[in-house]
């Protein structure tokens, strides 16, 4: 199975940022023959602090994502947090993503499935890979045509995540499309004084380890200047480093 790649900034900050990232993804697609799916969130509803930047909102965000598709021809992925968001987001995005903390929310999963779009369900930090059979079954029984599962590490508290790569083959027993979230898996949740820290230097190794365990997709949050990003900067990959990392996986 040909691997898929998902990349983009954590959150929509500006049209200029989306353009800069989209342009680079198109260049990589032309150079490497890939078909990278563009990812950005219009709302980050699960931020550590009430004071954290959440995004531009759904209406404005969907228009900005639609502009990316129109200008650059990229496929789109974005996440939803409430079931009522599924239908309008499904009008714009090719893939609807269920955030990890919400993967057991039945109404949310069912609403995403009913759009007819591909659904990417991120594995909760408190679940095993084998447990993801149940969110997968919810989506499929609600009529989803394609369901992906994404590994992003497990949390035991203490501001850290641990990745058990055995989750990847466990989830491959459920669905053939298992994605490794290479950047969220190096997060240090709540470790930066009311916001999430991270160790982006380990992102390339996370990707290669996932490949060794059979991953069929790779998710990278990228930013031209991640240390200045408004969300998840410490674990985001530098935009200019993305092509090299993808080359190693091809």
Secondary structure as a PSIPRED ss2 file (coil, helix, strand):
# PSIPRED VFORMAT (PSIPRED V4.0)

   1 X C   1.000  0.000  0.000
   2 X C   1.000  0.000  0.000
   3 X C   1.000  0.000  0.000
   4 X E   0.000  0.000  1.000
   5 X E   0.000  0.000  1.000
   6 X E   0.000  0.000  1.000
   7 X E   0.000  0.000  1.000
   8 X E   0.000  0.000  1.000
   9 X C   1.000  0.000  0.000
  10 X C   1.000  0.000  0.000
  11 X E   0.000  0.000  1.000
  12 X C   1.000  0.000  0.000
  13 X C   1.000  0.000  0.000
  14 X C   1.000  0.000  0.000
  15 X H   0.000  1.000  0.000
  16 X H   0.000  1.000  0.000
  17 X H   0.000  1.000  0.000
  18 X H   0.000  1.000  0.000
  19 X H   0.000  1.000  0.000
  20 X H   0.000  1.000  0.000
  21 X H   0.000  1.000  0.000
  22 X H   0.000  1.000  0.000
  23 X H   0.000  1.000  0.000
  24 X H   0.000  1.000  0.000
  25 X H   0.000  1.000  0.000
  26 X H   0.000  1.000  0.000
  27 X H   0.000  1.000  0.000
  28 X H   0.000  1.000  0.000
  29 X H   0.000  1.000  0.000
  30 X H   0.000  1.000  0.000
  31 X H   0.000  1.000  0.000
  32 X H   0.000  1.000  0.000
  33 X C   1.000  0.000  0.000
  34 X C   1.000  0.000  0.000
  35 X C   1.000  0.000  0.000
  36 X C   1.000  0.000  0.000
  37 X E   0.000  0.000  1.000
  38 X E   0.000  0.000  1.000
  39 X E   0.000  0.000  1.000
  40 X C   1.000  0.000  0.000
  41 X E   0.000  0.000  1.000
  42 X C   1.000  0.000  0.000
  43 X C   1.000  0.000  0.000
  44 X C   1.000  0.000  0.000
  45 X C   1.000  0.000  0.000
  46 X C   1.000  0.000  0.000
  47 X C   1.000  0.000  0.000
  48 X C   1.000  0.000  0.000
  49 X C   1.000  0.000  0.000
  50 X C   1.000  0.000  0.000
  51 X C   1.000  0.000  0.000
  52 X C   1.000  0.000  0.000
  53 X C   1.000  0.000  0.000
  54 X C   1.000  0.000  0.000
  55 X C   1.000  0.000  0.000
  56 X C   1.000  0.000  0.000
  57 X C   1.000  0.000  0.000
  58 X H   0.000  1.000  0.000
  59 X H   0.000  1.000  0.000
  60 X H   0.000  1.000  0.000
  61 X H   0.000  1.000  0.000
  62 X H   0.000  1.000  0.000
  63 X H   0.000  1.000  0.000
  64 X H   0.000  1.000  0.000
  65 X H   0.000  1.000  0.000
  66 X H   0.000  1.000  0.000
  67 X H   0.000  1.000  0.000
  68 X H   0.000  1.000  0.000
  69 X H   0.000  1.000  0.000
  70 X H   0.000  1.000  0.000
  71 X H   0.000  1.000  0.000
  72 X H   0.000  1.000  0.000
  73 X C   1.000  0.000  0.000
  74 X C   1.000  0.000  0.000
  75 X C   1.000  0.000  0.000
  76 X E   0.000  0.000  1.000
  77 X E   0.000  0.000  1.000
  78 X E   0.000  0.000  1.000
  79 X E   0.000  0.000  1.000
  80 X E   0.000  0.000  1.000
  81 X C   1.000  0.000  0.000
  82 X C   1.000  0.000  0.000
  83 X C   1.000  0.000  0.000
  84 X C   1.000  0.000  0.000
  85 X H   0.000  1.000  0.000
  86 X H   0.000  1.000  0.000
  87 X H   0.000  1.000  0.000
  88 X H   0.000  1.000  0.000
  89 X H   0.000  1.000  0.000
  90 X H   0.000  1.000  0.000
  91 X C   1.000  0.000  0.000
  92 X C   1.000  0.000  0.000
  93 X C   1.000  0.000  0.000
  94 X C   1.000  0.000  0.000
  95 X E   0.000  0.000  1.000
  96 X E   0.000  0.000  1.000
  97 X E   0.000  0.000  1.000
  98 X E   0.000  0.000  1.000
  99 X C   1.000  0.000  0.000
 100 X H   0.000  1.000  0.000
 101 X H   0.000  1.000  0.000
 102 X H   0.000  1.000  0.000
 103 X C   1.000  0.000  0.000
 104 X C   1.000  0.000  0.000
 105 X C   1.000  0.000  0.000
 106 X H   0.000  1.000  0.000
 107 X H   0.000  1.000  0.000
 108 X H   0.000  1.000  0.000
 109 X H   0.000  1.000  0.000
 110 X H   0.000  1.000  0.000
 111 X H   0.000  1.000  0.000
 112 X H   0.000  1.000  0.000
 113 X H   0.000  1.000  0.000
 114 X H   0.000  1.000  0.000
 115 X C   1.000  0.000  0.000
 116 X C   1.000  0.000  0.000
 117 X C   1.000  0.000  0.000
 118 X E   0.000  0.000  1.000
 119 X E   0.000  0.000  1.000
 120 X E   0.000  0.000  1.000
 121 X E   0.000  0.000  1.000
 122 X E   0.000  0.000  1.000
 123 X C   1.000  0.000  0.000
 124 X C   1.000  0.000  0.000
 125 X C   1.000  0.000  0.000
 126 X C   1.000  0.000  0.000
 127 X C   1.000  0.000  0.000
 128 X C   1.000  0.000  0.000
 129 X C   1.000  0.000  0.000
 130 X C   1.000  0.000  0.000
 131 X C   1.000  0.000  0.000
 132 X H   0.000  1.000  0.000
 133 X H   0.000  1.000  0.000
 134 X H   0.000  1.000  0.000
 135 X H   0.000  1.000  0.000
 136 X H   0.000  1.000  0.000
 137 X H   0.000  1.000  0.000
 138 X H   0.000  1.000  0.000
 139 X H   0.000  1.000  0.000
 140 X H   0.000  1.000  0.000
 141 X H   0.000  1.000  0.000
 142 X C   1.000  0.000  0.000
 143 X C   1.000  0.000  0.000
 144 X C   1.000  0.000  0.000
 145 X C   1.000  0.000  0.000
 146 X C   1.000  0.000  0.000
 147 X E   0.000  0.000  1.000
 148 X E   0.000  0.000  1.000
 149 X E   0.000  0.000  1.000
 150 X E   0.000  0.000  1.000
 151 X E   0.000  0.000  1.000
 152 X C   1.000  0.000  0.000
 153 X C   1.000  0.000  0.000
 154 X E   0.000  0.000  1.000
 155 X E   0.000  0.000  1.000
 156 X C   1.000  0.000  0.000
 157 X C   1.000  0.000  0.000
 158 X C   1.000  0.000  0.000
 159 X C   1.000  0.000  0.000
 160 X C   1.000  0.000  0.000
 161 X E   0.000  0.000  1.000
 162 X E   0.000  0.000  1.000
 163 X C   1.000  0.000  0.000
 164 X C   1.000  0.000  0.000
 165 X C   1.000  0.000  0.000
 166 X H   0.000  1.000  0.000
 167 X H   0.000  1.000  0.000
 168 X H   0.000  1.000  0.000
 169 X H   0.000  1.000  0.000
 170 X H   0.000  1.000  0.000
 171 X H   0.000  1.000  0.000
 172 X H   0.000  1.000  0.000
 173 X C   1.000  0.000  0.000
 174 X C   1.000  0.000  0.000
 175 X C   1.000  0.000  0.000
 176 X C   1.000  0.000  0.000
 177 X C   1.000  0.000  0.000
 178 X E   0.000  0.000  1.000
 179 X E   0.000  0.000  1.000
 180 X E   0.000  0.000  1.000
 181 X E   0.000  0.000  1.000
 182 X C   1.000  0.000  0.000
 183 X C   1.000  0.000  0.000
 184 X H   0.000  1.000  0.000
 185 X H   0.000  1.000  0.000
 186 X H   0.000  1.000  0.000
 187 X E   0.000  0.000  1.000
 188 X E   0.000  0.000  1.000
 189 X C   1.000  0.000  0.000
 190 X C   1.000  0.000  0.000
 191 X C   1.000  0.000  0.000
 192 X C   1.000  0.000  0.000
 193 X C   1.000  0.000  0.000
 194 X C   1.000  0.000  0.000
 195 X C   1.000  0.000  0.000
 196 X C   1.000  0.000  0.000
 197 X E   0.000  0.000  1.000
 198 X E   0.000  0.000  1.000
 199 X C   1.000  0.000  0.000
 200 X H   0.000  1.000  0.000
 201 X H   0.000  1.000  0.000
 202 X H   0.000  1.000  0.000
 203 X H   0.000  1.000  0.000
 204 X H   0.000  1.000  0.000
 205 X H   0.000  1.000  0.000
 206 X H   0.000  1.000  0.000
 207 X H   0.000  1.000  0.000
 208 X H   0.000  1.000  0.000
 209 X H   0.000  1.000  0.000
 210 X H   0.000  1.000  0.000
 211 X H   0.000  1.000  0.000
 212 X H   0.000  1.000  0.000
 213 X C   1.000  0.000  0.000
 214 X C   1.000  0.000  0.000
 215 X C   1.000  0.000  0.000
 216 X C   1.000  0.000  0.000
 217 X E   0.000  0.000  1.000
 218 X E   0.000  0.000  1.000
 219 X E   0.000  0.000  1.000
 220 X E   0.000  0.000  1.000
 221 X E   0.000  0.000  1.000
 222 X E   0.000  0.000  1.000
 223 X E   0.000  0.000  1.000
 224 X C   1.000  0.000  0.000
 225 X C   1.000  0.000  0.000
 226 X H   0.000  1.000  0.000
 227 X H   0.000  1.000  0.000
 228 X H   0.000  1.000  0.000
 229 X C   1.000  0.000  0.000
 230 X C   1.000  0.000  0.000
 231 X C   1.000  0.000  0.000
 232 X C   1.000  0.000  0.000
 233 X H   0.000  1.000  0.000
 234 X H   0.000  1.000  0.000
 235 X H   0.000  1.000  0.000
 236 X C   1.000  0.000  0.000
 237 X E   0.000  0.000  1.000
 238 X E   0.000  0.000  1.000
 239 X H   0.000  1.000  0.000
 240 X H   0.000  1.000  0.000
 241 X H   0.000  1.000  0.000
 242 X H   0.000  1.000  0.000
 243 X H   0.000  1.000  0.000
 244 X H   0.000  1.000  0.000
 245 X H   0.000  1.000  0.000
 246 X H   0.000  1.000  0.000
 247 X H   0.000  1.000  0.000
 248 X H   0.000  1.000  0.000
 249 X H   0.000  1.000  0.000
 250 X C   1.000  0.000  0.000
